[in-house]
């Protein structure tokens, strides 16, 4: 019994510590909408928002409670809606009543009648503004003795400017005057338009308004005394909502009008901006079309193999502008005019005169004729601006003119896709004309079933087979030598005893010229007779020797199966660059050497089977943060690990037996089988080589400092001894 009494006493003490809950819950207050106004406008008609005090089935509002609503700077309660006496009856949704009493210009006191938890009190924001600042206008609710939530609520926004205008798009117009332009004049705030207010909009010299339609809050008419002026008269202003004026008009240039932007200026009334570009005068627009989109093979350069036929047409006479230039250009890295061929321009209809111009800085040399002109694409055997030229409109037409332009061209072996000719000028709108669709002459496949990893320093290693497949019959040109070459010629990868054969199709190779390249840096493939059936070439039996200058990782070769790079400065003969195999260090057990590196020297010593050998690196080791920094490939050689360096992610990964160690350049964390090890220095790039602290890499693979790895401070040399497996 005593124990029960003790527990009861403790419970009562705990209950006394719990704070008392309030006797009422809060209301959900909101404004039904936010309106835009001017700094001197008012909210006394149909545009009046309402402040709603919503009991929301939660609030304990009750009869007789009083709360207050207050306005901010520049705002006053409308005395008509809220006189000093009598009190104003308010609308209460669902049930109940309420009254509002204006106790000052900025304050109302609201007294609640027989309300309950379903009541929603409506307080119209009947407000007048006098120099109100720009930005949000808020009403403040003060709870006083009521269950109403206190807070501030935005009910209006005072605009920065009163009237603006804009155009959706800049229309191109011509002398015909049959194009219309559309623009809009908008209120920024309710009440910006006033009935009887006029706006005058003026065009530049030598332009005039044609047929004009004005709708919305105004009417409009072109001035009888000056047809450059459009007068807009506001006739139906509405203080209860935002309004707009919509204008659709024809603009007609005179004979002397200048080409370019047409800017309309506000000469009467306040509109922002005060001027607006609403059109561009381009006269008539000449058309450029291609007779046929050709299917072409990249990298081929055979006489007159590919010729694009371009049509230059005037829809009506005088479309093309006299003494101006139509400019033609290729992307200089994708395509070029064919060497030692002729550009040809032929008039097909009309009496306008175009010529392949020789005076323009972009033009090819040559003399133009009135009806037909041919221009050679070379001077002294060298291409002149091989990717661009001009056609000059020498004489304007009185009857619509049509010309045909023949352009012999070649495509870079490296490019595949749409061949685009960019054309612009002299009344021709800038446009990209697709003249051809290019595909590469061959596809390259590396045999994935062959060995992908070749080792530094080993002789006659078997490399993967290569399959070269023509994308169509005749894709490779006859009497042409194609090459597969090391990407970097200074890397001494030596090809031996490659077998080159056609395994499918009827392509014929020249056996005497298809062989290892003269400098032993790749393979030459000599085509004697081109195919009539798409053919396949197989290169097999490649035996490779890698010396120690070859970088670890993917070894890339260039497949040069185009000839466009030989005569064209910006074009390439390379079809593709692919990784042929992966260069790795000798596996553990492939070598058993003691290696000594001397700081700041590119010469190092390897003692293999008791025989010292002097070796040379392409970068010298050095001391950083009291740690010996060595190139990753030589560290891997010395400890008998494989290494792979990814230049994109800047990660060097060493592997040996079941251990994997990874270093991120610019980070002092070494991950050994996923476990982070903090180093006291970071890997860096030196002379293009990744340098790492050798002590940490060696220790990751079980090398012990002082026994397996020794640093001699006197000679500044690091010696790494082999560790038995």
C-alpha positions as CSV (number, residue, x, y, z in Angstrom):
1,X,0.0,0.0,0.0
2,X,2.8,2.4,0.9
3,X,4.5,1.5,-2.4
4,X,1.4,2.4,-4.3
5,X,1.1,5.7,-2.5
6,X,4.7,6.5,-3.3
7,X,4.1,5.9,-7.1
8,X,1.0,8.1,-7.0
9,X,3.0,10.9,-5.4
10,X,5.7,10.7,-8.1
11,X,3.1,10.7,-10.9
12,X,1.5,13.8,-9.5
13,X,4.9,15.6,-9.2
14,X,5.6,14.7,-12.9
15,X,2.2,16.1,-14.0
16,X,3.0,19.4,-12.3
17,X,6.1,19.7,-14.5
18,X,4.1,19.4,-17.8
19,X,3.3,22.9,-19.2
20,X,-0.3,23.8,-19.5
21,X,-1.7,23.6,-23.1
22,X,-3.2,26.8,-24.5
23,X,-7.0,27.0,-24.4
24,X,-7.3,27.6,-28.1
25,X,-5.7,26.6,-31.4
26,X,-4.6,28.9,-34.3
27,X,-6.6,30.0,-37.4
28,X,-5.4,29.4,-41.0
29,X,-5.1,32.9,-42.4
30,X,-4.6,33.7,-46.1
31,X,-5.2,36.2,-48.9
32,X,-7.4,34.9,-51.7
33,X,-5.2,36.6,-54.4
34,X,-2.4,39.1,-54.9
35,X,-3.0,42.0,-57.3
36,X,-0.7,44.4,-59.1
37,X,-1.2,48.1,-58.5
38,X,0.5,51.5,-59.2
39,X,2.0,53.5,-56.4
40,X,-1.0,55.9,-56.5
41,X,-3.7,53.3,-57.4
42,X,-6.4,51.9,-55.3
43,X,-8.2,48.6,-54.5
44,X,-11.7,49.9,-54.1
45,X,-13.6,48.3,-57.0
46,X,-13.7,44.8,-58.5
47,X,-10.0,44.2,-58.1
48,X,-10.2,44.0,-54.3
49,X,-8.5,41.0,-52.7
50,X,-9.8,39.5,-49.4
51,X,-8.0,38.6,-46.2
52,X,-9.6,35.3,-45.0
53,X,-9.6,34.3,-41.3
54,X,-10.3,30.6,-41.4
55,X,-11.2,28.7,-38.2
56,X,-10.2,25.5,-40.2
57,X,-12.1,23.2,-37.7
58,X,-9.3,23.8,-35.2
59,X,-9.4,27.3,-33.9
60,X,-11.3,28.2,-30.8
61,X,-12.5,31.6,-31.9
62,X,-15.6,32.7,-30.1
63,X,-18.2,35.4,-29.8
64,X,-16.8,38.7,-28.5
65,X,-13.2,38.1,-29.4
66,X,-11.4,41.1,-31.0
67,X,-8.3,41.2,-33.2
68,X,-6.7,44.0,-35.3
69,X,-5.5,44.3,-39.0
70,X,-2.9,46.9,-39.9
71,X,-1.6,48.4,-43.3
72,X,2.0,49.2,-44.3
73,X,3.6,52.4,-45.6
74,X,1.8,54.3,-48.4
75,X,-1.5,52.5,-47.8
76,X,-4.8,53.6,-46.1
77,X,-8.2,52.0,-45.5
78,X,-10.8,53.3,-47.9
79,X,-13.2,55.5,-45.8
80,X,-16.2,54.6,-47.9
81,X,-15.8,50.9,-47.3
82,X,-14.8,51.5,-43.7
83,X,-16.3,54.7,-42.2
84,X,-15.6,55.8,-38.7
85,X,-19.2,55.1,-37.8
86,X,-21.1,52.9,-38.0
87,X,-19.1,49.7,-37.9
88,X,-18.9,47.8,-41.1
89,X,-20.6,44.4,-41.3
90,X,-18.3,41.7,-42.7
91,X,-19.3,38.5,-44.6
92,X,-18.7,35.3,-42.6
93,X,-18.9,32.0,-44.5
94,X,-20.7,29.0,-43.1
95,X,-21.9,30.6,-39.8
96,X,-21.5,33.6,-37.6
97,X,-21.1,37.4,-37.9
98,X,-18.3,40.0,-37.6
99,X,-17.9,43.8,-37.8
100,X,-15.0,46.0,-38.7
101,X,-14.3,49.4,-37.0
102,X,-11.8,51.8,-38.5
103,X,-9.8,53.2,-35.6
104,X,-7.2,55.0,-37.7
105,X,-6.2,55.3,-41.4
106,X,-4.2,52.1,-41.1
107,X,-6.0,50.0,-38.5
108,X,-9.2,48.1,-38.3
109,X,-10.6,46.3,-35.2
110,X,-12.6,43.2,-35.9
111,X,-15.2,42.0,-33.4
112,X,-16.5,38.4,-33.8
113,X,-20.2,37.5,-33.4
114,X,-21.6,34.0,-32.9
115,X,-18.7,32.2,-34.8
116,X,-17.5,28.6,-34.4
117,X,-14.9,26.2,-35.8
118,X,-16.4,26.3,-39.3
119,X,-16.5,30.1,-39.7
120,X,-14.4,32.0,-42.3
121,X,-14.3,35.8,-41.8
122,X,-13.9,37.8,-45.0
123,X,-12.1,41.2,-44.7
124,X,-12.1,43.1,-48.1
125,X,-8.7,44.9,-48.7
126,X,-10.4,48.1,-49.8
127,X,-7.2,50.2,-49.8
128,X,-6.0,53.4,-51.4
129,X,-2.3,54.1,-52.1
130,X,-0.5,57.4,-52.0
131,X,3.2,57.1,-53.1
132,X,3.5,53.5,-52.0
133,X,7.0,52.1,-52.4
134,X,7.7,49.4,-55.1
135,X,7.4,45.8,-54.0
136,X,5.1,43.8,-51.8
137,X,2.3,45.4,-49.8
138,X,1.4,43.4,-46.6
139,X,-1.4,43.4,-44.1
140,X,-0.6,42.6,-40.5
141,X,-2.9,40.6,-38.2
142,X,-2.6,41.3,-34.4
143,X,-4.3,38.7,-32.3
144,X,-5.1,40.8,-29.2
145,X,-7.4,38.6,-27.0
146,X,-8.6,36.3,-29.8
147,X,-7.8,32.9,-31.0
148,X,-6.8,34.3,-34.4
149,X,-3.2,33.7,-35.6
150,X,-0.9,36.7,-35.8
151,X,1.1,37.3,-39.0
152,X,1.7,39.3,-42.1
153,X,0.2,38.5,-45.6
154,X,1.0,40.0,-49.0
155,X,-2.1,41.2,-50.8
156,X,-0.7,43.6,-53.5
157,X,2.5,44.3,-55.5
158,X,3.4,47.9,-56.5
159,X,4.8,47.8,-60.0
160,X,8.1,49.4,-61.1
161,X,6.9,50.7,-64.4
162,X,3.4,51.3,-65.6
163,X,3.3,50.2,-69.3
164,X,5.7,48.0,-71.3
165,X,5.8,46.6,-74.8
166,X,7.4,43.6,-76.4
167,X,7.6,41.7,-79.7
168,X,7.5,37.9,-79.8
169,X,9.9,37.5,-82.7
170,X,11.8,39.8,-85.2
171,X,10.0,39.3,-88.5
172,X,11.9,39.5,-91.8
173,X,10.1,41.9,-94.1
174,X,10.5,42.8,-97.8
175,X,9.4,45.4,-100.3
176,X,6.3,43.5,-101.0
177,X,4.8,44.5,-97.6
178,X,2.9,41.2,-97.3
179,X,4.4,40.2,-94.0
180,X,2.9,41.4,-90.7
181,X,4.5,42.1,-87.4
182,X,2.9,41.6,-84.0
183,X,3.7,43.4,-80.7
184,X,1.9,43.9,-77.4
185,X,1.6,46.8,-75.0
186,X,0.9,45.6,-71.4
187,X,-0.1,47.1,-68.1
188,X,2.5,46.3,-65.4
189,X,0.0,47.3,-62.7
190,X,-3.8,47.6,-62.6
191,X,-4.9,51.1,-63.6
192,X,-1.9,52.0,-65.8
193,X,-4.1,52.6,-68.8
194,X,-6.3,55.7,-68.6
195,X,-9.2,56.3,-71.0
196,X,-8.4,59.0,-73.5
197,X,-4.6,58.5,-73.1
198,X,-2.8,58.4,-76.5
199,X,0.5,56.6,-77.4
200,X,2.3,57.5,-80.7
201,X,4.6,54.9,-82.3
202,X,7.0,56.0,-85.1
203,X,8.9,54.0,-87.7
204,X,12.3,54.9,-89.1
205,X,12.8,57.0,-92.2
206,X,11.7,55.3,-95.5
207,X,9.4,52.9,-93.7
208,X,5.6,53.3,-93.4
209,X,2.7,51.6,-91.6
210,X,0.4,49.7,-93.9
211,X,-2.8,48.0,-92.7
212,X,-2.9,48.1,-88.9
213,X,-5.3,46.3,-86.5
214,X,-5.4,47.3,-82.8
215,X,-7.4,45.3,-80.3
216,X,-7.7,45.0,-76.5
217,X,-8.0,48.1,-74.5
218,X,-7.5,50.6,-77.4
219,X,-8.1,51.5,-81.0
220,X,-5.5,52.7,-83.4
221,X,-5.0,54.6,-86.7
222,X,-2.1,55.7,-88.9
223,X,-1.6,59.4,-88.9
224,X,-3.1,61.1,-92.0
225,X,-0.2,63.6,-92.1
226,X,2.7,61.2,-91.5
227,X,2.3,57.5,-92.4
228,X,5.3,56.6,-90.2
229,X,3.2,57.4,-87.1
230,X,0.7,55.0,-85.5
231,X,-1.6,56.6,-82.9
232,X,-3.1,54.3,-80.3
233,X,-6.0,55.6,-78.2
234,X,-7.0,53.8,-74.9
235,X,-10.8,53.5,-74.9
236,X,-11.7,50.8,-72.4
237,X,-9.4,51.0,-69.4
238,X,-10.5,48.8,-66.5
239,X,-9.3,49.4,-63.0
240,X,-10.3,45.9,-61.9
241,X,-7.8,43.8,-63.9
242,X,-4.6,43.9,-65.9
243,X,-5.1,44.8,-69.6
244,X,-3.2,44.6,-72.9
245,X,-3.2,46.3,-76.3
246,X,-2.5,44.0,-79.3
247,X,-1.1,45.4,-82.5
248,X,-0.9,43.6,-85.9
249,X,0.6,45.7,-88.7
250,X,2.1,45.7,-92.1
251,X,5.4,47.6,-92.5
252,X,6.3,48.7,-96.0
253,X,9.9,49.8,-96.9
254,X,10.4,52.4,-99.6
255,X,13.0,52.1,-102.4
256,X,15.5,53.9,-100.3
257,X,15.0,52.0,-97.1
258,X,18.2,50.6,-95.5
259,X,18.5,46.9,-94.9
260,X,18.7,45.7,-91.3
261,X,16.8,46.2,-88.1
262,X,13.6,48.3,-88.1
263,X,13.3,50.1,-84.8
264,X,9.9,51.6,-83.6
265,X,10.2,54.6,-81.3
266,X,7.6,55.9,-78.7
267,X,7.1,59.6,-79.4
268,X,4.0,60.2,-77.2
269,X,3.1,58.5,-73.9
270,X,5.2,56.6,-71.3
271,X,6.1,53.1,-72.4
272,X,9.1,51.0,-71.5
273,X,11.3,50.5,-73.5
274,X,11.0,53.7,-75.4
275,X,12.2,52.0,-78.6
276,X,11.8,48.4,-79.9
277,X,13.2,46.4,-82.8
278,X,10.1,44.9,-84.4
279,X,11.4,43.7,-87.8
280,X,14.4,43.1,-90.0
281,X,14.4,44.4,-93.6
282,X,16.0,41.9,-95.8
283,X,14.2,42.5,-99.1
284,X,13.4,39.2,-100.8
285,X,15.3,36.1,-99.7
286,X,17.2,34.1,-102.3
287,X,17.0,30.3,-102.0
288,X,19.8,27.8,-102.0
289,X,19.0,24.1,-102.6
290,X,21.0,21.0,-103.4
291,X,20.1,18.9,-106.5
292,X,20.8,15.6,-104.7
293,X,22.3,14.6,-101.4
294,X,25.1,12.3,-102.3
295,X,26.3,9.2,-100.5
296,X,30.1,9.5,-100.2
297,X,33.0,7.6,-98.7
298,X,35.3,9.6,-96.5
299,X,38.9,9.8,-97.3
300,X,38.7,9.1,-101.1
301,X,40.3,11.5,-103.6
302,X,39.6,10.3,-107.1
303,X,39.2,12.7,-110.0
304,X,35.7,14.2,-110.1
305,X,34.4,11.4,-107.9
306,X,32.0,13.6,-105.9
307,X,30.5,16.8,-107.3
308,X,27.7,18.7,-105.5
309,X,25.2,20.6,-107.6
310,X,23.8,23.7,-105.9
311,X,20.9,25.8,-107.2
312,X,20.9,29.5,-106.5
313,X,17.4,31.0,-107.2
314,X,15.6,34.2,-107.0
315,X,11.9,33.8,-106.1
316,X,11.3,37.2,-107.9
317,X,13.5,39.6,-109.8
318,X,16.2,41.6,-107.8
319,X,16.1,39.2,-104.9
320,X,19.9,38.9,-104.9
321,X,21.6,42.1,-104.0
322,X,23.8,43.8,-106.6
323,X,27.5,44.2,-105.7
324,X,27.3,41.9,-102.7
325,X,28.7,38.4,-102.1
326,X,27.1,35.0,-101.5
327,X,29.6,33.2,-99.2
328,X,30.1,29.4,-99.4
329,X,32.2,27.5,-96.8
330,X,32.8,24.0,-95.5
331,X,33.8,23.1,-92.0
332,X,37.5,23.2,-92.7
333,X,38.2,20.0,-90.7
334,X,35.5,18.0,-92.4
335,X,35.6,18.8,-96.1
336,X,37.4,20.7,-98.9
337,X,37.2,21.5,-102.6
338,X,38.9,18.8,-104.6
339,X,42.5,19.6,-105.6
340,X,43.1,20.5,-109.2
341,X,39.4,20.4,-110.2
342,X,37.1,23.2,-111.5
343,X,34.3,25.0,-109.7
344,X,31.6,25.7,-112.3
345,X,28.9,28.4,-112.3
346,X,26.2,28.2,-115.0
347,X,23.2,30.5,-115.5
348,X,20.0,28.6,-116.1
349,X,17.4,31.3,-116.3
350,X,16.9,35.1,-116.0
351,X,19.2,38.0,-116.7
352,X,21.1,38.6,-113.4
353,X,24.9,38.2,-113.6
354,X,26.7,36.2,-110.9
355,X,30.4,35.4,-111.1
356,X,33.0,33.4,-109.2
357,X,34.8,36.4,-107.8
358,X,38.5,36.7,-107.9
359,X,38.8,40.0,-106.0
360,X,37.3,38.8,-102.7
361,X,39.8,37.8,-100.0
362,X,38.0,34.5,-99.7
363,X,37.7,33.8,-103.5
364,X,39.5,31.3,-105.5
365,X,41.4,32.6,-108.5
366,X,39.9,32.7,-111.9
367,X,38.0,34.8,-114.4
368,X,34.2,34.9,-114.4
369,X,31.9,34.9,-117.4
370,X,28.4,36.4,-117.6
371,X,26.6,33.1,-118.1
372,X,29.2,30.4,-117.3
373,X,32.3,30.5,-115.2
374,X,34.9,28.0,-114.2
375,X,37.6,28.5,-111.5
376,X,40.5,26.2,-110.9
377,X,40.9,25.3,-107.2
378,X,44.7,25.5,-107.1
379,X,47.5,28.0,-107.7
380,X,51.0,26.6,-108.4
381,X,49.8,23.2,-107.1
382,X,48.6,24.6,-103.7
383,X,45.0,25.0,-102.6
384,X,43.8,28.5,-102.2
385,X,41.3,28.8,-99.3
386,X,40.3,25.2,-100.0
387,X,37.2,25.3,-97.9
388,X,35.6,28.7,-98.8
389,X,34.8,30.9,-101.7
390,X,32.5,33.8,-102.8
391,X,30.0,34.3,-105.6
392,X,29.5,37.9,-106.5
393,X,26.2,39.4,-107.7
394,X,27.6,41.6,-110.4
395,X,24.4,42.8,-112.0
396,X,21.0,42.8,-110.5
397,X,18.1,41.1,-112.4
398,X,15.0,42.4,-113.9
399,X,13.7,38.8,-114.4
400,X,14.1,36.1,-111.8
401,X,17.5,34.4,-112.2
402,X,18.6,30.9,-111.5
403,X,22.2,29.6,-111.4
404,X,23.7,26.1,-111.0
405,X,27.0,25.8,-109.1
406,X,29.0,22.6,-109.4
407,X,31.4,22.0,-106.5
408,X,33.9,19.0,-106.6
409,X,34.8,18.1,-103.0
410,X,36.5,15.5,-100.8
411,X,35.7,14.5,-97.2
412,X,38.2,13.9,-94.4
413,X,38.8,10.2,-93.7
414,X,38.1,10.9,-90.0
415,X,34.6,12.4,-90.6
416,X,31.3,10.6,-90.7
417,X,27.9,12.2,-91.0
418,X,26.3,15.1,-92.8
419,X,28.6,17.1,-95.1
420,X,27.4,20.7,-94.7
421,X,28.0,23.7,-96.9
422,X,27.2,27.0,-95.1
423,X,25.8,29.7,-97.3
424,X,24.9,33.4,-96.6
425,X,24.9,36.9,-97.9
426,X,23.6,39.1,-100.8
427,X,20.0,38.5,-99.9
428,X,20.5,34.8,-98.9
429,X,19.7,34.0,-95.3
430,X,22.4,32.1,-93.5
431,X,21.8,28.4,-93.8
432,X,23.5,25.0,-93.6
433,X,22.9,23.0,-96.8
434,X,23.5,19.2,-96.5
435,X,25.2,18.2,-99.8
436,X,26.2,14.6,-98.8
437,X,26.1,11.9,-96.2
438,X,29.6,10.5,-95.5
439,X,30.6,7.1,-94.2
440,X,34.1,5.8,-93.5
441,X,35.7,3.5,-96.0
442,X,36.4,0.7,-93.5
443,X,35.5,-0.6,-90.1
444,X,38.2,-2.0,-87.8
445,X,37.9,-5.0,-85.5
446,X,40.6,-6.3,-83.0
447,X,40.4,-10.0,-82.3
448,X,39.2,-10.2,-78.7
449,X,40.2,-13.9,-78.4
450,X,43.8,-13.1,-78.9
451,X,46.2,-12.0,-76.1
452,X,45.4,-8.5,-75.0
453,X,48.4,-8.0,-72.6
454,X,51.9,-7.6,-74.0
455,X,54.9,-7.2,-71.8
456,X,57.7,-4.7,-71.7
457,X,61.1,-6.1,-72.7
458,X,60.0,-9.5,-74.1
459,X,60.8,-10.6,-77.7
460,X,58.4,-11.6,-80.4
461,X,55.1,-11.5,-78.5
462,X,52.0,-12.5,-80.5
463,X,49.7,-9.5,-81.0
464,X,45.9,-9.8,-81.7
465,X,44.6,-10.3,-85.3
466,X,43.1,-7.3,-87.1
467,X,40.1,-7.4,-89.5
468,X,39.6,-4.4,-91.9
469,X,36.2,-4.5,-93.6
470,X,35.2,-2.2,-96.5
471,X,31.9,-0.4,-95.9
472,X,31.0,-0.8,-99.6
473,X,32.6,-2.1,-102.8
474,X,35.4,0.0,-104.0
475,X,35.7,1.9,-100.7
476,X,39.5,1.5,-100.9
477,X,41.1,3.1,-104.0
478,X,43.4,1.2,-106.3
479,X,47.1,1.9,-106.6
480,X,47.1,3.3,-103.1
481,X,49.1,2.4,-100.0
482,X,47.2,2.5,-96.7
483,X,49.0,2.2,-93.3
484,X,48.5,1.0,-89.8
485,X,51.0,2.9,-87.7
486,X,52.0,3.4,-84.1
487,X,50.4,6.5,-82.7
488,X,53.7,7.8,-81.3
489,X,56.6,7.0,-83.7
490,X,59.1,7.5,-80.9
491,X,57.7,4.5,-79.0
492,X,59.8,1.6,-80.2
493,X,57.1,-1.1,-80.8
494,X,58.6,-3.3,-83.5
495,X,56.3,-5.3,-85.8
496,X,57.6,-8.6,-87.2
497,X,56.3,-11.2,-89.8
498,X,52.8,-9.8,-90.2
499,X,50.6,-11.8,-92.6
500,X,48.3,-9.6,-94.8
501,X,45.6,-11.3,-96.8
502,X,42.1,-10.7,-98.3
503,X,39.8,-13.2,-96.7
504,X,36.5,-12.1,-98.3
505,X,35.6,-10.2,-101.5
506,X,37.7,-9.6,-104.6
507,X,40.0,-6.8,-103.5
508,X,43.5,-7.3,-104.9
509,X,46.6,-6.4,-102.9
510,X,50.1,-5.8,-104.2
511,X,52.1,-8.5,-102.4
512,X,55.4,-6.7,-103.0
513,X,54.3,-3.5,-101.3
514,X,52.0,-4.9,-98.6
515,X,54.4,-5.5,-95.8
516,X,56.0,-4.2,-92.6
517,X,56.5,-0.4,-93.0
518,X,60.0,0.8,-93.9
519,X,60.7,2.2,-90.5
520,X,59.3,-0.8,-88.7
521,X,56.6,1.3,-87.0
522,X,53.5,-0.3,-88.6
523,X,52.1,-2.1,-91.6
524,X,51.7,-1.0,-95.2
525,X,48.7,-2.3,-97.2
526,X,49.0,-1.7,-101.0
527,X,45.7,-2.0,-103.0
528,X,46.4,-3.0,-106.6
529,X,42.9,-3.4,-107.9
530,X,39.8,-2.0,-106.1
531,X,36.9,-4.4,-105.2
532,X,33.6,-4.9,-106.9
533,X,32.4,-6.7,-103.8
534,X,33.0,-5.3,-100.3
535,X,36.1,-7.1,-99.0
536,X,37.8,-8.0,-95.8
537,X,41.5,-7.8,-95.0
538,X,43.0,-9.9,-92.2
539,X,46.4,-9.1,-90.5
540,X,47.6,-12.0,-88.5
541,X,50.8,-13.5,-87.1
542,X,52.0,-10.1,-85.8
543,X,55.0,-10.5,-83.5
544,X,55.8,-7.5,-81.4
545,X,58.8,-6.5,-79.3
546,X,58.3,-3.6,-76.8
547,X,61.3,-1.7,-75.5
548,X,61.2,0.2,-72.2
549,X,60.2,3.5,-73.8
550,X,56.7,2.3,-74.5
551,X,54.2,3.6,-71.9
552,X,52.1,1.2,-69.9
553,X,48.4,0.9,-70.6
554,X,46.4,0.8,-73.9
555,X,48.7,1.0,-76.9
556,X,47.0,2.9,-79.7
557,X,47.6,2.6,-83.4
558,X,46.3,4.8,-86.2
559,X,44.4,3.1,-89.0
560,X,45.1,5.4,-92.0
561,X,42.7,4.2,-94.7
562,X,42.1,7.5,-96.4
563,X,44.3,9.7,-98.5
564,X,42.8,13.1,-97.8
565,X,45.6,14.0,-95.4
566,X,48.2,14.0,-98.1
567,X,47.0,17.0,-100.1
568,X,44.7,18.8,-97.8
569,X,46.2,20.7,-94.8
570,X,43.2,20.5,-92.5
571,X,41.9,17.0,-93.4
572,X,43.0,13.7,-92.0
573,X,43.9,10.3,-93.6
574,X,43.1,8.5,-90.3
575,X,39.9,6.6,-90.2
576,X,40.1,5.5,-86.6
577,X,42.5,5.3,-83.6
578,X,42.1,2.1,-81.6
579,X,43.8,0.4,-78.7
580,X,45.6,-2.6,-80.3
581,X,46.7,-4.2,-77.0
582,X,47.5,-3.4,-73.4
583,X,51.2,-2.8,-72.3
584,X,52.0,-4.4,-69.0
585,X,55.1,-5.0,-66.9
586,X,56.6,-8.5,-66.8
587,X,54.6,-10.7,-64.5
588,X,56.1,-11.9,-61.1
589,X,58.6,-14.6,-62.0
590,X,59.3,-13.2,-65.5
591,X,62.3,-11.4,-63.9
592,X,64.4,-11.6,-60.8
593,X,66.5,-8.4,-60.6
594,X,68.0,-6.0,-58.2
595,X,67.4,-2.5,-59.3
596,X,69.2,0.7,-58.2
597,X,67.8,4.2,-58.9
598,X,69.9,7.4,-58.3
599,X,68.0,10.6,-57.6
600,X,68.1,13.2,-60.3
601,X,69.6,10.8,-62.8
602,X,67.8,9.1,-65.7
603,X,70.3,6.2,-65.6
604,X,69.6,3.2,-63.4
605,X,71.1,-0.3,-62.9
606,X,69.4,-3.7,-63.0
607,X,71.4,-6.8,-61.9
608,X,69.7,-9.7,-63.6
609,X,71.1,-13.2,-62.9
610,X,74.3,-11.6,-61.5
611,X,74.8,-9.4,-64.6
612,X,74.6,-5.6,-64.2
613,X,72.9,-3.7,-67.0
614,X,72.7,0.0,-67.4
615,X,69.2,1.3,-68.3
616,X,67.9,4.7,-69.2
617,X,64.6,6.3,-68.2
618,X,62.9,9.2,-69.9
619,X,62.4,11.1,-66.6
620,X,64.7,11.3,-63.5
621,X,63.6,10.4,-60.0
622,X,63.7,13.1,-57.3
623,X,63.1,13.7,-53.6
624,X,59.8,15.2,-52.5
625,X,58.8,15.7,-48.8
626,X,61.8,13.4,-47.9
627,X,60.4,10.6,-50.1
628,X,62.0,9.2,-53.3
629,X,59.6,9.7,-56.2
630,X,59.9,7.3,-59.1
631,X,58.0,6.8,-62.4
632,X,55.3,4.3,-62.0
633,X,56.4,2.0,-64.8
634,X,59.9,1.6,-63.3
635,X,58.6,1.1,-59.8
636,X,56.4,-1.7,-61.3
637,X,59.4,-3.3,-63.1
638,X,61.5,-3.3,-59.9
639,X,58.8,-4.9,-57.7
640,X,57.6,-7.3,-60.3
641,X,54.0,-5.9,-60.5
642,X,51.8,-4.9,-63.4
643,X,50.7,-1.3,-63.6
644,X,48.0,0.5,-65.5
645,X,47.6,4.3,-65.6
646,X,44.4,5.9,-66.7
647,X,45.2,9.5,-67.7
648,X,41.5,10.5,-67.7
649,X,40.9,9.5,-64.0
650,X,44.5,10.1,-63.1
651,X,44.7,6.7,-61.3
652,X,47.7,4.4,-61.3
653,X,46.8,0.7,-60.4
654,X,49.5,-1.8,-59.4
655,X,48.7,-5.5,-59.3
656,X,50.7,-8.5,-58.2
657,X,49.4,-11.9,-57.1
658,X,46.3,-11.1,-55.0
659,X,47.3,-7.6,-54.1
660,X,45.9,-4.4,-55.8
661,X,47.3,-1.0,-54.9
662,X,45.7,2.2,-56.4
663,X,46.9,5.8,-56.1
664,X,45.1,8.9,-57.2
665,X,47.3,11.7,-58.4
666,X,47.0,14.8,-56.2
667,X,45.8,12.6,-53.3
668,X,47.9,11.3,-50.4
669,X,45.8,8.2,-50.0
670,X,47.0,4.8,-51.2
671,X,44.3,2.1,-51.4
672,X,45.7,-1.4,-50.8
673,X,43.0,-4.0,-51.6
674,X,40.5,-1.2,-50.9
675,X,42.0,-0.3,-47.5
676,X,43.1,3.4,-47.4
677,X,46.7,4.1,-46.3
678,X,47.7,7.7,-45.7
679,X,51.0,8.8,-47.2
680,X,53.0,11.9,-46.2
681,X,53.4,13.1,-49.9
682,X,51.3,13.0,-53.0
683,X,51.9,11.5,-56.5
684,X,52.7,14.1,-59.1
685,X,53.2,14.5,-62.9
686,X,56.8,15.3,-63.9
687,X,57.8,15.8,-67.6
688,X,54.5,14.1,-68.5
689,X,55.1,11.0,-66.3
690,X,53.3,10.0,-63.2
691,X,55.7,9.9,-60.2
692,X,54.9,8.0,-57.0
693,X,56.6,7.6,-53.6
694,X,58.3,4.2,-54.1
695,X,58.4,3.3,-50.4
696,X,54.6,3.1,-50.0
697,X,54.1,1.1,-53.2
698,X,56.8,-1.4,-52.3
699,X,55.5,-1.8,-48.8
700,X,52.0,-2.5,-50.2
701,X,53.5,-5.6,-51.8
702,X,55.4,-6.9,-48.8
703,X,58.8,-5.1,-49.3
704,X,60.4,-4.2,-46.0
705,X,62.3,-0.9,-45.7
706,X,65.9,-1.6,-44.7
707,X,66.0,-5.1,-46.1
708,X,64.1,-5.4,-49.4
709,X,64.2,-1.6,-50.1
710,X,67.3,0.4,-49.0
711,X,68.0,4.1,-49.4
712,X,71.7,5.3,-49.3
713,X,71.7,9.0,-48.2
714,X,75.4,9.4,-49.2
715,X,74.8,8.3,-52.8
716,X,71.1,9.4,-52.9
717,X,70.3,5.9,-54.3
718,X,67.3,3.6,-53.8
719,X,68.0,-0.1,-54.2
720,X,65.1,-2.6,-54.5
721,X,65.9,-6.3,-54.0
722,X,63.6,-9.1,-55.4
723,X,61.3,-10.7,-52.9
724,X,60.8,-14.4,-53.2
725,X,57.2,-15.6,-54.0
